[in-house]
Amino acid sequence: MRDEVEFSSLRERMVATQIASRRIKDKKVLEAMAKVPRHRFVLPKYLDSAYEDHPLP
């Protein structure tokens, strides 16, 4: 299982590769996406996909 440091790294990568690359420039949006711990809102079986760029059930 991943730890909080690893999830933080995944979150940073998500913002850099998925959000900012779509030319989203609003600083508040980027900050929110960087802060929200998405892995805490998904079922345990989806933890590894929490920061990937596809919908989760």
TORLOGU-146092 format. One record per residue (C-alpha): residue number from 1; residue in one letter; x, y, z. Coordinates in pm, 1 decimal, padded with zeros to 6 digits. Each point is the difference from the previous one (the first is absolute). Layout:
% TORLOGU-146092
<rec nuti="NUM" vofi="A" u="X" v="Y" w="Z"/>
...
% end
This chain:
% TORLOGU-146092
<rec nuti="1" vofi="M" u="00000.0" v="00000.0" w="00000.0"/>
<rec nuti="2" vofi="R" u="00117.2" v="00352.1" w="-00076.4"/>
<rec nuti="3" vofi="D" u="00077.5" v="00251.9" w="00273.7"/>
<rec nuti="4" vofi="E" u="-00091.6" v="00369.3" w="00023.4"/>
<rec nuti="5" vofi="V" u="00334.1" v="00111.3" w="-00146.5"/>
<rec nuti="6" vofi="E" u="-00055.8" v="-00217.0" w="-00304.9"/>
<rec nuti="7" vofi="F" u="-00356.8" v="00128.6" w="-00041.5"/>
<rec nuti="8" vofi="S" u="00129.5" v="00356.5" w="00027.0"/>
<rec nuti="9" vofi="S" u="00246.0" v="-00070.2" w="-00278.6"/>
<rec nuti="10" vofi="L" u="-00275.5" v="-00149.8" w="-00216.2"/>
<rec nuti="11" vofi="R" u="-00214.7" v="00308.2" w="00065.3"/>
<rec nuti="12" vofi="E" u="00282.0" v="00233.4" w="-00106.3"/>
<rec nuti="13" vofi="R" u="00055.3" v="-00203.1" w="-00315.5"/>
<rec nuti="14" vofi="M" u="-00374.3" v="00004.5" w="-00072.9"/>
<rec nuti="15" vofi="V" u="-00009.7" v="00379.8" w="00018.0"/>
<rec nuti="16" vofi="A" u="00308.8" v="00035.6" w="-00219.4"/>
<rec nuti="17" vofi="T" u="-00095.8" v="-00254.4" w="-00264.6"/>
<rec nuti="18" vofi="Q" u="-00379.3" v="-00006.7" w="-00006.4"/>
<rec nuti="19" vofi="I" u="-00115.2" v="00341.4" w="00119.2"/>
<rec nuti="20" vofi="A" u="00266.9" v="00253.8" w="-00095.1"/>
<rec nuti="21" vofi="S" u="00058.1" v="-00171.0" w="-00334.4"/>
<rec nuti="22" vofi="R" u="-00360.1" v="00083.2" w="-00088.8"/>
<rec nuti="23" vofi="R" u="00091.5" v="00365.5" w="00029.2"/>
<rec nuti="24" vofi="I" u="-00188.7" v="00046.4" w="00324.0"/>
<rec nuti="25" vofi="K" u="00170.1" v="00304.3" w="00147.1"/>
<rec nuti="26" vofi="D" u="-00230.6" v="00103.9" w="00285.0"/>
<rec nuti="27" vofi="K" u="00224.7" v="-00004.4" w="00305.0"/>
<rec nuti="28" vofi="K" u="-00285.7" v="-00087.2" w="00236.8"/>
<rec nuti="29" vofi="V" u="-00101.0" v="-00300.0" w="-00211.4"/>
<rec nuti="30" vofi="L" u="00358.3" v="-00125.2" w="-00016.7"/>
<rec nuti="31" vofi="E" u="00044.2" v="00046.9" w="00375.8"/>
<rec nuti="32" vofi="A" u="-00325.6" v="-00182.2" w="00075.5"/>
<rec nuti="33" vofi="M" u="00090.1" v="-00291.1" w="-00225.4"/>
<rec nuti="34" vofi="A" u="00342.0" v="-00018.0" w="00166.6"/>
<rec nuti="35" vofi="K" u="-00151.5" v="-00005.4" w="00350.2"/>
<rec nuti="36" vofi="V" u="-00303.2" v="-00229.1" w="-00026.9"/>
<rec nuti="37" vofi="P" u="00093.8" v="-00352.9" w="00109.6"/>
<rec nuti="38" vofi="R" u="-00201.2" v="-00185.7" w="-00264.9"/>
<rec nuti="39" vofi="H" u="00112.4" v="-00336.3" w="00133.8"/>
<rec nuti="40" vofi="R" u="-00206.1" v="00061.3" w="00313.9"/>
<rec nuti="41" vofi="F" u="-00321.0" v="00017.2" w="-00203.1"/>
<rec nuti="42" vofi="V" u="00024.7" v="-00329.1" w="-00189.2"/>
<rec nuti="43" vofi="L" u="-00062.3" v="-00357.4" w="00100.4"/>
<rec nuti="44" vofi="P" u="00314.2" v="-00183.8" w="00112.0"/>
<rec nuti="45" vofi="K" u="00005.8" v="-00212.5" w="-00314.9"/>
<rec nuti="46" vofi="Y" u="00034.8" v="00318.9" w="-00208.6"/>
<rec nuti="47" vofi="L" u="00280.7" v="00163.0" w="00199.0"/>
<rec nuti="48" vofi="D" u="00259.2" v="-00067.8" w="-00267.1"/>
<rec nuti="49" vofi="S" u="-00217.7" v="00179.2" w="-00255.7"/>
<rec nuti="50" vofi="A" u="-00094.8" v="00303.9" w="00208.8"/>
<rec nuti="51" vofi="Y" u="00226.8" v="00238.6" w="-00192.1"/>
<rec nuti="52" vofi="E" u="-00031.1" v="-00151.7" w="-00345.7"/>
<rec nuti="53" vofi="D" u="-00183.4" v="00176.2" w="-00281.1"/>
<rec nuti="54" vofi="H" u="-00314.7" v="-00210.1" w="-00030.5"/>
<rec nuti="55" vofi="P" u="-00332.1" v="-00024.6" w="00183.9"/>
<rec nuti="56" vofi="L" u="-00035.7" v="-00223.8" w="00301.4"/>
<rec nuti="57" vofi="P" u="-00324.8" v="-00173.0" w="00100.9"/>
% end
